[in-house]
Amino acid sequence: MPAPRIFVFAGSWREGSLNTKLATLAARRLRAAGAEVKQISLGDYPLPLVDATGFGNAPQAAHELRALIDAHDGLYIASPEYNAGYAPALKNALDWASTAKPGPPASGLAGKVVALGGASTGSLGAYRGLTQLRTSLELGFGALMVPEMVAVSFADKVFDADGNLTDARSSGFLDAQVARLLNLSGKGL
Protein backbone atom coordinates (compact mmCIF):
# COMPACT_ATOMS: atom_id res chain seq x y z
CA MET A 1 0.00 0.00 0.00
CA PRO A 2 1.47 3.41 -0.89
CA ALA A 3 2.24 5.75 1.96
CA PRO A 4 -0.50 8.31 2.66
CA ARG A 5 0.37 11.79 1.43
CA ILE A 6 -0.32 14.49 4.03
CA PHE A 7 -0.02 18.24 3.43
CA VAL A 8 0.95 20.23 6.56
CA PHE A 9 0.99 23.98 7.20
CA ALA A 10 0.28 26.60 9.84
CA GLY A 11 -1.97 29.63 9.62
CA SER A 12 0.92 31.75 10.89
CA TRP A 13 4.38 32.12 9.46
CA ARG A 14 6.02 34.66 11.74
CA GLU A 15 9.36 33.66 13.21
CA GLY A 16 8.90 31.70 16.43
CA SER A 17 5.25 30.91 15.69
CA LEU A 18 3.87 28.38 18.17
CA ASN A 19 1.57 27.04 15.46
CA THR A 20 4.48 26.47 13.10
CA LYS A 21 6.09 24.50 15.94
CA LEU A 22 2.91 22.44 16.28
CA ALA A 23 2.69 21.87 12.51
CA THR A 24 6.34 20.80 12.43
CA LEU A 25 5.82 18.37 15.30
CA ALA A 26 2.71 16.94 13.60
CA ALA A 27 4.72 16.52 10.38
CA ARG A 28 7.46 14.65 12.27
CA ARG A 29 4.94 12.32 13.89
CA LEU A 30 3.16 11.72 10.60
CA ARG A 31 6.49 10.81 8.96
CA ALA A 32 7.33 8.50 11.87
CA ALA A 33 3.99 6.74 11.31
CA GLY A 34 4.90 6.16 7.66
CA ALA A 35 3.22 9.07 5.88
CA GLU A 36 4.75 11.04 3.04
CA VAL A 37 4.59 14.64 4.28
CA LYS A 38 4.87 17.98 2.50
CA GLN A 39 5.12 20.95 4.88
CA ILE A 40 5.02 24.52 3.64
CA SER A 41 4.87 28.04 5.01
CA LEU A 42 1.91 30.07 3.79
CA GLY A 43 4.33 33.01 3.81
CA ASP A 44 5.89 31.50 0.68
CA TYR A 45 2.55 31.88 -1.14
CA PRO A 46 1.77 35.62 -1.04
CA LEU A 47 -1.84 36.33 -1.92
CA PRO A 48 -3.84 39.55 -2.13
CA LEU A 49 -7.18 39.73 -0.36
CA VAL A 50 -9.68 37.56 -2.19
CA ASP A 51 -12.87 39.07 -3.55
CA ALA A 52 -15.40 38.27 -6.28
CA THR A 53 -12.95 39.30 -9.00
CA GLY A 54 -10.81 36.30 -8.04
CA PHE A 55 -13.14 33.72 -9.54
CA GLY A 56 -11.47 32.53 -12.72
CA ASN A 57 -8.62 34.97 -12.13
CA ALA A 58 -6.62 33.41 -9.27
CA PRO A 59 -2.93 34.32 -8.88
CA GLN A 60 -0.22 31.70 -9.44
CA ALA A 61 0.27 31.17 -5.69
CA ALA A 62 -3.39 30.12 -5.38
CA HIS A 63 -2.97 27.59 -8.20
CA GLU A 64 0.14 26.22 -6.48
CA LEU A 65 -1.70 25.84 -3.16
CA ARG A 66 -4.63 24.17 -4.89
CA ALA A 67 -2.29 21.72 -6.66
CA LEU A 68 -0.74 20.79 -3.29
CA ILE A 69 -4.16 20.22 -1.74
CA ASP A 70 -5.25 18.11 -4.71
CA ALA A 71 -2.05 16.02 -4.60
CA HIS A 72 -2.48 14.93 -0.98
CA ASP A 73 -4.77 12.45 0.79
CA GLY A 74 -5.18 14.64 3.85
CA LEU A 75 -4.21 17.92 5.48
CA TYR A 76 -2.93 18.94 8.89
CA ILE A 77 -3.53 22.62 9.66
CA ALA A 78 -2.24 24.35 12.80
CA SER A 79 -4.06 27.63 13.30
CA PRO A 80 -3.55 30.47 15.73
CA GLU A 81 -6.53 32.19 17.31
CA TYR A 82 -7.25 35.81 16.49
CA ASN A 83 -9.96 37.44 18.63
CA ALA A 84 -11.72 34.08 19.16
CA GLY A 85 -11.55 33.31 15.42
CA TYR A 86 -8.98 31.76 13.14
CA ALA A 87 -6.20 33.48 11.25
CA PRO A 88 -7.37 35.82 8.46
CA ALA A 89 -4.37 34.89 6.29
CA LEU A 90 -5.38 31.23 6.55
CA LYS A 91 -8.96 32.03 5.52
CA ASN A 92 -7.67 34.06 2.59
CA ALA A 93 -5.36 31.25 1.43
CA LEU A 94 -8.12 28.63 1.64
CA ASP A 95 -10.56 30.88 -0.21
CA TRP A 96 -8.02 31.54 -2.97
CA ALA A 97 -7.20 27.85 -3.29
CA SER A 98 -10.91 27.09 -3.62
CA THR A 99 -11.27 29.51 -6.55
CA ALA A 100 -8.18 28.30 -8.42
CA LYS A 101 -10.11 25.77 -10.55
CA PRO A 102 -13.46 25.86 -12.28
CA GLY A 103 -16.39 24.30 -10.47
CA PRO A 104 -17.97 24.85 -7.09
CA PRO A 105 -15.80 27.22 -5.05
CA ALA A 106 -15.11 24.68 -2.31
CA SER A 107 -14.40 21.75 -4.60
CA GLY A 108 -10.73 21.49 -3.63
CA LEU A 109 -11.46 20.41 -0.08
CA ALA A 110 -14.71 18.53 -0.67
CA GLY A 111 -14.21 15.09 0.88
CA LYS A 112 -10.58 15.84 1.82
CA VAL A 113 -9.57 14.57 5.28
CA VAL A 114 -8.42 17.46 7.51
CA ALA A 115 -7.01 17.49 11.04
CA LEU A 116 -6.77 20.69 13.06
CA GLY A 117 -4.47 21.83 15.80
CA GLY A 118 -3.82 25.13 17.47
CA ALA A 119 -1.41 26.50 20.02
CA SER A 120 -1.62 29.63 22.11
CA THR A 121 -0.21 31.13 25.27
CA GLY A 122 -3.68 31.13 26.84
CA SER A 123 -5.57 28.47 28.75
CA LEU A 124 -7.82 27.45 25.83
CA GLY A 125 -5.02 26.70 23.38
CA ALA A 126 -6.71 28.35 20.36
CA TYR A 127 -9.78 26.15 20.83
CA ARG A 128 -12.30 28.90 20.02
CA GLY A 129 -10.59 29.64 16.71
CA LEU A 130 -10.34 25.94 15.89
CA THR A 131 -14.09 25.46 16.31
CA GLN A 132 -14.77 28.24 13.82
CA LEU A 133 -12.18 26.90 11.37
CA ARG A 134 -13.70 23.43 11.72
CA THR A 135 -17.17 24.76 10.94
CA SER A 136 -15.93 26.64 7.88
CA LEU A 137 -13.99 23.67 6.53
CA GLU A 138 -16.79 21.19 7.16
CA LEU A 139 -19.84 23.22 6.15
CA GLY A 140 -18.34 25.72 3.71
CA PHE A 141 -15.67 23.58 2.05
CA GLY A 142 -17.12 20.08 2.50
CA ALA A 143 -14.01 18.66 4.18
CA LEU A 144 -14.11 15.43 6.18
CA MET A 145 -12.91 16.51 9.62
CA VAL A 146 -10.87 14.37 12.01
CA PRO A 147 -12.92 14.38 15.24
CA GLU A 148 -9.96 15.08 17.54
CA MET A 149 -8.61 18.63 17.65
CA VAL A 150 -5.35 19.43 19.41
CA ALA A 151 -5.52 22.66 21.40
CA VAL A 152 -2.17 23.27 23.09
CA SER A 153 -2.58 25.57 26.09
CA PHE A 154 0.27 27.68 27.49
CA ALA A 155 2.22 26.71 24.38
CA ASP A 156 5.02 29.15 25.13
CA LYS A 157 5.91 26.88 28.06
CA VAL A 158 5.29 23.34 26.71
CA PHE A 159 7.60 23.02 23.69
CA ASP A 160 11.13 21.93 24.54
CA ALA A 161 14.28 23.00 22.65
CA ASP A 162 13.80 20.14 20.14
CA GLY A 163 10.20 21.15 19.38
CA ASN A 164 8.60 18.31 21.34
CA LEU A 165 5.65 18.75 23.67
CA THR A 166 6.48 18.38 27.35
CA ASP A 167 2.77 18.32 28.23
CA ALA A 168 1.81 14.62 28.20
CA ARG A 169 -1.89 15.35 27.65
CA SER A 170 -1.36 17.48 24.53
CA SER A 171 1.25 15.04 23.24
CA GLY A 172 -1.19 12.14 23.66
CA PHE A 173 -3.94 14.06 21.86
CA LEU A 174 -1.55 14.72 18.98
CA ASP A 175 -0.66 11.00 18.74
CA ALA A 176 -4.34 10.04 18.65
CA GLN A 177 -5.06 12.72 16.06
CA VAL A 178 -2.21 11.63 13.79
CA ALA A 179 -3.43 8.01 13.96
CA ARG A 180 -6.98 9.08 13.10
CA LEU A 181 -5.83 11.31 10.23
CA LEU A 182 -3.95 8.39 8.70
CA ASN A 183 -6.89 6.03 9.25
CA LEU A 184 -9.50 8.39 7.79
CA SER A 185 -7.33 9.19 4.80
CA GLY A 186 -8.21 5.64 3.76
CA LYS A 187 -4.63 4.58 3.96
CA GLY A 188 -4.10 4.05 7.68
CA LEU A 189 -0.93 2.16 8.48
Secondary structure, DSSP 4 states (H G I P E B T S, - for coil): -PPPEEEEEES--STT-HHHHHHHHHHHHHHHTT-EEEE--GGGS--PPP-GGGTT---HHHHHHHHHHHT-SEEEEE--EETTEE-HHHHHHHHHHHHSSSSSTTTTTTT-EEEEEEE-SSTTTTHHHHHHHHHIIIIIS--EEEEEEEEETTHHHHB-TTS-B--HHHHHHHHHHHHHHHIIIII--
